[in-house]
Amino acid sequence: MREFKLIIDVEQVNKTVGWLLVNHFKLSKRLITKLKQDPNGILLNGEHVTVRGVAKMGDELKVTMPENKSPNVIPVKMPLEILYEDEDILAVNKPQDMPVHPSLNNFDNTLGNAVMYYYKDKNFVFRAVNRLDRDTTGVVIVAKTPQASHNLSLQMQKGIFKKTYLCITDGVPEPRAGEINAPIRREKESIIKRIVAEDGKTAITQYEVLEENGKNALVRVNLLTGRTHQIRVHFSYIGYPLKNDFLYGTQTGDEAFMLHCAEIKFNHPVTKKPVTITASKPSYMKI
């Protein structure tokens, strides 16, 4: 259960409770509807209040969010590298060969299962804010409350939630630094594969080569948009697919492609202060 309190000041006086829930607490309409049904969900000076109620100077507005458990994500004991945690967010370093969410053929081997075991003694809903492919490593942010999830999703939409990746390419990109601006959509014959196409959604990738040996390069990538498989699609499009990318390049043996979410920056969903979460690249990720 997470509680939020607000003492009404001069900037909030005479605002409706509904306005404060949306604009100050950054709650979704769906969550507000749920809170309205709970007699203790929204209290003004300790009394149940409707969203039409008006706040006065010095009033205390209190929001209490009860929590349930993810019904379809079973707790499974697995190693979990925690990078950061507070009342609202959890940041973990996802290893290779681990899906983020359970699916048809992955019931008990996902990050969701590991996180649910970590919170096995609490009511907890697994809400991954950003998603990584099974073989992509690095930072995953988990929202511990619906408020945090909604707030961070809004930041994604506005471009405030920024992600930096490291990858190893097959070949050395030319030029050594640049921007790939090419729209992406799903390939019509495939459920998974994406392609660059004029009728796709805007996708922009900035990159810089950090190291190279003539055959491969370690590249730093900043995403200005967040399309599925964006990095893999864009580097394949310019002729330098990720090394061992089975879908967009050429795989050698059983090795997986190397793509790592090294850093995520955002504003904390409650304190609004800037937050930077980093994860060192795996030791095997080298050229």
PyMOL commands that set and color helices and strands:
alter all, ss='L'
color gray80, all
select helices_A, chain A and resi 17-23+29-36+111-118+146-158+230-237
alter helices_A, ss='H'
color red, helices_A
select strands_A, chain A and resi 2-7+42-44+47-48+60-65+82-85+89-94+137-143+162-170+177-181+184-186+194-196+204-212+216-223+259-267+274-278
alter strands_A, ss='S'
color yellow, strands_A
deselect
rebuild
show_as cartoon
